């Protein structure tokens, strides 16, 4: 059996999530602030101290749709400092990697957002950008402002090219009833992850978009027509496809029964993933301005001036817990939906503990409450 005499810290959690699997009776070894070894087959040298943790150790949560946090809305403050403030707010709840999301707005806002992400990416948990709109259906715009919705144009394409030239992982939500298969293919060819959302399209039109290279759906059920027996619409096409599909699991945007149905109805596993669609109220005040009007948190719902939902007041950690406690999804699968699968959507492997900084590894209680990072745990163990 191997020996590892240079390990500074051994930690033995009750369970450990690593590379899409939840293990019991595993050990991790830390050297210089990074996990060097993950194993269940090890002979610890005499005198080594093992810190037992009653809970789950896991890579941090990943969120591909974060509009704001800590009182900051990305659309209102498209700067690198604002992005870092948003990421910092979400890290307090166990989300260590985010895609700041800019929604439908003036072209100047999108330009500033692109420049800000190029400056901020790769630092403080900023992994890429999600551009949600402006090429969406007016009928399914949700809280997006109608006056800023426009047909697909070279302005957006050139900004996406700029992001990809800077090697920034990029997701673009669009409606295939607004954007042609040819333009979808152009976006995919430059490395954009095209996600279908805010759309009135028929299932047939959606299938053409998937054939053109779209590989994802944005917040399933929300901003989509209802499923009918003779017209499955975007929802039916999404569920029956092999594409990745994001969903908000807060008990408000989608009923728990519908979340359960969507997860279990997919033709192949591990295609559903959690997004928060979080707004500035996460880690911030109970109201903020969007498009110059007030959005308020009322009974855990974010309501705009029209009385409609305007984003979500939730986190990935809360969503994972809801999947397990209310929907009956196994803990391993719930963690995959918040860590492994969103990474796969963007071509990133972010669920591997080995090589990760202890600051990007989270500790959860057995009941899935967040109790800090592994760095915090090691500090406590040394006191």
Buried (B, 14 or more C-beta within 10 A) or exposed (E): EEEBEEBEBBBBBBBBBBBBEBBEEBBBBBEEBBBBBBBEEBEBEEEBEEBEBEBBBBBBBBBBBBBBBBBBBBBBBBBBEBBBBBBBBBBBBBBBBBBBBBBBBEBEBBBBBBBBBBBBBEEBBBBBBBBBBBBBBEEBBBBBBEEBBBEBEEEBBEBBBBBBEBEBBBBBBBBBBBBBBEBBBBBBEEBBBBBBBBBBBBBEBBBBBBEBBBBBBBBBBBBBBEBEEEEBBBBBBBBBBEBBBBBBBBBBBBEBEBBBEBBEEBEEEBBBBBBBBBBBBBBBEEBBEBBEEEBBBEEEBBBBBEEEBBBBBBBBBBBBBBBBEBBEBEBBBBBBBBBBBBBBBBEBEBBBBBEBBBBBBBBBEEEBEBBBBBBBBBEEEEE
